[in-house]
Amino acid sequence: MKNAISRHLNLLDFSLLSLLRNRLKNFGMFVVFTLVVFFLGSFQLFTSSLQFMSDQLLENVPDITIQQMSAGRQINMNGDLADRLSHIYGIKSVTRRIWGYYFDESNGANYTVVGVESPASSFSHLLPEGTDLSASRVIMGEGVERVRGLTGRKAFTLFRPDLSQQGFEKAAVFDPNTRSLTSDMLLMHMDTARSLFGMQADEITDLLVESGNPAEIDTIAKKIRAALPGTRVITKEQIAKTYHGVFGWRSGVGSIALAGGILAFMILAWERASGFSREEKRETAILRGIGFQAADILSIKIYETFCLSLTAFLAGLVLSWMHIAFFDGILFKPLLLGWSVLKPGFSIIPHVTGNDLLLLFCLSVVPYWCAALIPAWRSTLVRADSVV
Amino acid sequence: MIMIELKNVEKQFTVSRNEKVHILHEISLGIKKNQCICIEGPSGSGKTTLLSILGGLYGPTSGSASVDGVKISRLPELFLTRYRREKVGFIYQHYNLLENLTVLQNICLPLVPLGIHPNEQKRRAKRLLDRFQLSHRQEYQVSSISGGEQQRTAIARALINDPPIVIGDEPTAHLDAELSHDLFFHLSTLKAEGKTIILASHDPFVLNHPLVDVRYRMEGGRLSQDS
């Protein structure tokens, strides 16, 4: 047993030496392999991170959202409509909300303004304990804080529609870990939001409904449509489908492009690995002649393949992680997110699962092994007398 | 006592479906332990084929080849490799060194599949490097050393496993007179150590060297003992 281990350590050592001896050929392969894993990994990490972030967003989406419609467009609604839902069985709670967008012309940024009756609403889990939203106090996302330059101060103003100024006080900043949800958000009391948007008293933008039983959501939605004609009733599932649809077709386009890349890589790997040159054949015959067994030659070839593919896989993986974590997936962002000049910028939270790694491994390393295995086996068929 | 024995060895190679080339005809030969024999003959007469059978590179088409009582002509490839590894040091006509390895790495190569620790490999190689005056070249790539040094490297590689049989195919073919003398000095030492030496050559220097105990002549695939 000890001898077998020593033998394989020697063969591994020889394989590394062999990789170094043919460094030009192997470095070329290493670079191509690393690039394939990098692109594949970046794409996978990017879509996985988006999936993770959209799942995070969906966690905060209410079971049912109700909006008033007029001429096919959303308009403000009266908050009293909530009282007309009290008789529907299965509804756990109805919350009034103002949800709108504020364009900050001086910074070219678009903020999401959310007005709630109390912080203990659907955002309570994102807030520091004991946060007070009274008067003009605002909780903001880190993107807003950055764009407005509010790191060292608390007071700021925004313009109302009539161009009068409204003063605000920064009460807190959302946890950066929730930035996918809160980066561009200004959370304030509903009355403060109404004042900012110049809305009438009791006006809201939507009603949020929580059901007691998720299986009953569709039935409750149907009853709400009957009780509030002229409203749009959106379930959580419909929002989820929209999210997946938006990213789905884009990632599909990317997948097709990358599938072509993998195919080209496999062809290259096959070409490289099966290109059994005269010199390689001679070398194998010499090794056979001085006492290397066919299994030794196969081990050397397999170790070479493993060393090259695993180091390239790791290098590609690290690069793709850096691409997503530090460079925000700059190469794939235009494809997967679309193009926008609006700020605050969209920052990706890198997220990788065991399944992602397994998928990457299966799409890059396994095809390479398959492409290299048959030529490796063929090399063991070289006879010792070929050099005589 | 006979160490190596060939009986009615025939060797044919298949060139195409309908064509076979008959290289060796009815070769019978006995070589005693510690003997030095030389097979002479023109190119294409079958010398290298005979050495390849003795070296375990391949088996005969018919007949038998035995070494120390073991029929190597019937050994499966796995055991034939072990035979090559343990019993034979083969010095090829063109040395067959791996050119982009160093002298030291080339000499240590046969020890790699034996699982011998690299430190022990170096220790064994050091002895041979000293013996063949290659110590100053040990870290040189083989492609950058002279022909004589390459040949000494090939001999050192053949001896690193301390094999009882040393086979040399045209060992002086690429050497000048001085290097040929050097080679035979080393071969004499090996013989003095008890090794059996089998050479194939058509170089008169080799054929007439006093180290050679028995000369054979190979012509058209048939072997006869020289007078």
Interface residues (C-beta under 8 A of the other chain):
Chain A: N3 A4 I5 S6 R7 H8 L9 N10 L11 D13 F14 L17 R21 R282 E283 I286 L287 R288 G289 I290 G291 F292 Q293 A294 D296 R383 A384 D385 V387 V388
Chain B: T48 L51 S52 G55 L57 Y58 E77 L78 T81 R82 R84 R85 E86 F90 Y92 H94 N96 L97 L98 N100 L101 Q105 L109 P110 L111 V112 P113 L114 G115 I116 H117 P118 R157 N161 D169
